[in-house]
Amino acid sequence: MRFTLSVVLVGWLCLNVVVVVDGDIGTAMSHEPPYTPTKCRGNSPDQFPEGGMFVAVSNGLWDNGAACGRRTCCAA
């Protein structure tokens, strides 16, 4: 009983250590303020979230401006 419990506990801990990550290779960039004008909403300061975290997108994701205002969720 004790051995079985130990094996189950060790197995559970090993499974929790394995993390599956799915992503793509890209380039990160940093820009200094002011961040305007932008291609989405020009000089409007309310286009940026309060937390100040926003991203630029590649041509593939840009989709001729369809990405403007699109919100995506990422695991933090």
Buried (B, 14 or more C-beta within 10 A) or exposed (E): EEEEEEEEEEEEEEEEEEEEEEEEEEEEEEEEEEEEEBEEBEEEEEBBEEEEEEEBEEEEEBEEEEBBEEEEEEEE
